[in-house]
Amino acid sequence: MTVFYIALGMVLTLAVLWLGRRFSGFTAQTPDDYAQDTQQFDIRRDLNGPLICDGVIYGPMGRVVSRFTGDFDVRWDGNRGVMTEHFKYESGGEQHRYWELTVGNDGAIRASAPDLVGEGTGAQRGGAVCLRYRIRLPEDSGGHVLDTTDWMYLTPNGTIVNRSQFRKYGLKVAELVATMRKVEPA
């Protein structure tokens, strides 16, 4: 009977942890949580033209494992956009990526990129944008496919704060925090 109570206790503990994660914190946010914001984030306006990005990546133990800067260029033709990214890592490595983005009249977002598995989906509401997708890491990083949730928040001066979590089998394996801001004309 003792084994039964230990197993039951373990199951209940896991259930409470899962429910806590599901209904509180980063993964529990929805775009509608930000619908009443006075500041309105429109990726066609705020993610447009040349941008500079600075950020860090945290590993599964919460320690910074990488720092980077990025040069982005985003061009829109109506509701369709292309974002090119060139990252430079403190390790000396570089990475080039690009996204194709489509924004619906209701704020829904669809995204594709060569390293995505399937299509990303999301929404913009109020001062926030959420995008969820599955990304395949480069082979030199293990080639793993990670479930990703990106949240971007517009600040009053137009800087975008990006927080992303990467999960494998539901467990957080990395987190990214970055800022993006428009390049000032020379």
N, C-alpha and C positions, 0 to 999 in steps of 0.2 A: 504494500500500500504506500510506503514511503517513496518508492520510485515513481509511482503515479503522481504524487503531489509535487515532486521535484520537476517532472516533465510538464505538469500543468502550470507550475510557476514559471518555467522557462517559456512556454507558449504564451502565457499572459504578458510576461515582460516584453517579449518580441512584439506582441500585438500593440502594447502601449507605446513602444518606441516607434513602430511603424505609423500608428495613428498620430503621434506627436509630430513626426516628420511630415506626414501627409497634410495635416491641417494647421500647421504653424510654420513660420520661417520661410526661407527662400522658395522652396518648391510648392508652397501653398498659395503663392501670389497668383492673381489672375489679372488680365488687362483691365477688367471692370473695376478693380480696386482703385484705379487711377483715373477713371472716367470723369470725376468731378474736379480734377486739378484745374487751376486757372490757366496754367501754362500748357499750351498744346504742342506736342511733339509731332511734326509731320516729316517723315524721313525724306520726302522729296525736297523739302526745304532745308532741313537741318543736317542731313547726310547728303551733302551736295558739294561738288567741287573738290579742291584739294584739302585734305585733312592730315593732321599729324596725330599720331597715337603713341602713348606711353603706357606701359603696363608691366605687371608681374604675374607669374603663374605660381600657384601654391600646389605642392604635392599632397598626397593623401594624409600626411601627418600634420598639415597646416603650415609647413615651412616653405619659404620662397625657394623654388627650384630653378627659376629662370626670370630674367628681366629682358625687356625688348622695347624697341621703338618701331613705329611703322609709318610709312607714307602711303596714304590712301588717295584715290581719285574716284569720285562718284559722278556719273553722268546720267541724267534722266531725260527720257523722251516721253512726256505724259506720265502714265502710271508704270512705265517700264524703265528699270535702271540697271546699270552695270557698275559694280564696285570692284576696282583692282586694289590689291593690297601688296605691299612689299615690306616684309618684316626683317629687322636686323636684331639678332640676339646677342646678349653679352658674351656668349661662347664663341662668337665669330660667325655662326651660322646665319644663313639667310633663307627666306621662304617667300615665294610668290604665290598669290591666290587670287581668284576672282569669283564674284557672285553675280548671278542674274536675279534681279528682284522685280516683283510685280505687286503693286498695291491696288486693292479693290476700293471701290467707292465707299464701302463700309469700314475701311481701315484694315481689312484682312490682308495679310502679307504671305506671299509664296516666294520661296527662295530655292535656287539650285546652284550647285558648284561641283566641280569635278570630284572633289573628295567627300561629297555627301552621299550617303546611301539613301536613295529615294529623294523626296522633296521636303524642304523645311516649311513649316507653317507658323504663323503668328498673327499678331494684331498690334495696332497702335491705338492707344486710348489716353486721353489727357496728356500728361507729361512723360509717359512711359511707352516703351516698345518691348514686346516679348517675342522671341523666336525660338522654336524647338525643332531640333533636327538630330540626325545620326551622322556622325563624322567618322571617316576612316583615317586614322593617323598614318603618317608616312612610314614606310617599311623600317627606316632607321630608328623610328620611335616605337616599333613593335607591330605596326599595322593593325592595331586593335580598332574595333568599332565602338564608339562611345555615344551614349545618349546625352545630348547637350541641351541645356536651357540657357539662353541669353536674355538678360534684361538690360535695357538701356534706359537711362533716366536723363532728361534734359534739365540742365541747371539754368538759373536766371540769366547768366552771361552767355549762354549758348553752348557751353561745354557739355559734352555727353559723357556720362559715367556709365561704363559697361561692366557688368558682373556676370560671369558665366560659370556654370557648374557642369562638370563632365562626370558621367556615371557609367559604371559597368556592373551589370547584374543588380542594379538599384543602389549600389554603393558608390559614394563620392570618391573619385580617384584624383581629381584635380579641380582647381578653381582659378579663374582668371579675373583680375580686376584691372581695368584700363580707363584712360580718359582719351577722348577724341575732341579735337578742336580745329576750327577752320584755320588754314594757313593765312596769315595776314599778308596783304599785298606789300611788295617791297617799296 
